[in-house]
């Protein structure tokens, strides 16, 4: 965030492979020198205690031998170090060291040296307390308002507060409802302990309430306590912050007010004495430690916050005043006076990097040289600018978003689909109603030109097609090395996929001199699965509910030459008529006209037309390419079947609504189930249990409802998944027909596919309807807009599930209407000008506003309906003379 780095004043690295945490750092005049100079006390989890007094010769020097005053191994891990008046009979400062099962208080003293080695320091154990419970952290202060001495409070791992009055143990109290210990702090102004419980709420307990509460050895509540005895431990105030806290600090403005600072995982809070929020700040990065201190401005507080991005932020209340870069992630931060330098920031990392730094910048000594002034020729600059803009425009048109490179790929991948089925089918756990589900083998070959490592091959096919294996890993590939993997593909579900195209993606790393781990790269190839994998030859049908007619500019081709795998020896009429029977049960009939250049595809299900139509066009193109004919083209002169398409959209949206209702019901029943469980547990825990009052019957009934609703949710999800697959098939078909209808280019068809097929998976949070509606609205307000007024309209930035599909259907109808008027799809801004070209067809005017869109919706629907009736009344030439279809 900032260009400024923390100015290194003194630094060192502590030990080898030692670990530290936020309680391992403390700054104080621990040897009672009286000169106002702080010492740095550091304890580690390895049991080492070190005391430093930095005296750098010049800024940025590392640690010298004389900077380390004391180093001693205490054997037990050091959890926390604090300095205070912990010894009775004196107000001298002493060092308290918290171990997991022991609290030790030491006196640190120095002896003047008579030789050049300098002063000598040693520690003397004053007293220690052996703990019965494992300690977590501690705090200290003048509990109960005592003068001239500090008491220590230790929190155990099971939530017990143990109070020590210097050399003697005072009492212990369990915090109510404690599950995991949190940070602990003491407020001297309110004489209370403040912590954050595992319920993620800040809690305050008065010291007097703790002192007079029931002893920790008597955790069982007596009947007297249940009746409201004053000895019961009650909380003073609570505040729910909704996140776990990392640390708590208490800062006083003056004698009349103090603030409680809580550092959360995403925010830090400033609270008043009574638990009310004074202010809070949402943090951009994950924090690691913090330190609030009084500001020079009256009524404000400065806060140092370290985060996991090696940054140290300085806030004045909620305003960021400074940001500085650190060489490590700080887990503890302190501010003190070292070597007559006030305000030194001391940071400690978890691996032992100890640094003393200050804020500031070095003056820049660089001075830009003066340039010779010369007069600018604006005419020449204008010509040069136009030439550069023309070059940029041409590059965008020819290369798209990413520039094309001429270099050879480091790794090439190719896929080959076997022309024959597997001799033994690999299909397992199929849901299709027939036992004859075939499988086909696909071989993917990787050839490495250079050395590559961590190559991972991922293969994807459209469901319900499944793979026997979809992930392959190659740890290392030597130069000119070839690896081949094989897997089988088969149909598992009882419905047909939306595409027969598979995709093989290889991600790998190519190591370089500067980056031994390698530069990540991705390469992919696509392969087409055979149509016979999902269907068999079937009996042609005379009638069907849905029909499509595709026009061509070349004479009709025998269907036997286009689909040789579906030739039936017992049927001699397959030259112009062919039937397809999908494994899911649906049938599609393909008819070719004898005299005209037309093909008709018909089926009982609208979405089933897609695969046969697409396969027909692809095979016709391949056939004429082999013949050397390059001007072959297909067209569609009928109306786009939007009504059938809208029925599939409504069915898909209805399943989404049902899924939302079922999930709400399931949530309600789950809440009811847990409430009944709680009541039953309460009844069973009572010493004199009351009658169940049919709670067990209610629990059993609710459980059955939860199971039934869960099954209904799963069934609805399966139906929604199948419906989304059928919707994708119908969407592919509508895009194909629009492209043939308006003779759209490949780029324009790609824009339609991006708008209509933005999602691979459909979820309740982000569904197909709202995503497609936003994309089509964008097209209508940009490249298909009629006026600049429409271009100025802003789209909503948030996608929510709509109430119904009327708006989406209106926009799809409007899109087809504007394409029929000559509108063209384009992503460049200069092509987003209002369309003025009008094509024949009797289309109504494009509305200027949303109100006019409502009026045109009915007209556009009638327009497409009229086209559909005209098409139905106009017979296909020679349709009555087609072989295999007779009255």
Secondary structure, 3 states (H helix, E strand, C coil): CCCCECEEEEEEECCCCCCCCHHHEEEECCCCCCCCCCEEEEECCCCEEEEECCCCCCCCEECCHHHEEEEEECCCCCCEEEEECCCCCCCCCEEEEECCCEEEEEEEEEECCCCCCCCEEEEEEEEEEECCCCEEEEEEECHHHCCCCCEEEEEECCCEEEEEECCEEEEEEECCCCCCCCCEEEECCCCEEEEECCCCEEEEEEHHHHHHCCCCCCCCCCHHHHCCCCCCCCCCEEEECCCCEEEEEEEEEECCEEEEEEEECCEEEEECCCCCEEEEEECCCCEEEEEEEECCCCCCEEEEEEECCCEEEEEECCEEEEEEECCCCEEEEEEEEECCEEEEEEEEECCCEEEEEECCCCCCCCCCCCCCCCCCCHHHHHHHHHHHHHHHHHHHHHHCCCCCCCCCCCEEEEEEEEEEECCCCCCCCCCCCCCCCCEEEEEEEEEECCCEEEEEEEEECCCCEEECCCEEEEEEECCCEEEEEEEEEEECCCCCCCCCEEEEEEEEEECCCCCCCCEEEEEEEEEECCHHHCEEEECCCCCCCEEEEEEECCCCCCHHHHCHHHCCCCCCCCCCEEEEEECCCCEEEEEECCCCCEEEEEECCHHHHHHHHHHHHHHHHHHHHHCCCCCCCEECCCCCCHHHHHHHHHHHHHHHHHHHHHHHHHHHHHHHHHHHHHHHHHHHHCCCCCCCCCHHHHHHHHHHHHHHHHHHHHHHHHHHHHHHHHHHHHHHHHHHHHHHHHCCCHHHHHHHHHHHCCCCCCCCCCCHHHHHHHHHHHHHHCCCCCCHHHHCCCCCCCCCCCCCCHHHHHHHHHHHHHHHCCCCCCCCHHHCCCCCCCCCCCCCCCCCCHHHHHHHHHHHHHHHHHHHHHHHHCCCCCCCCCCCCCC
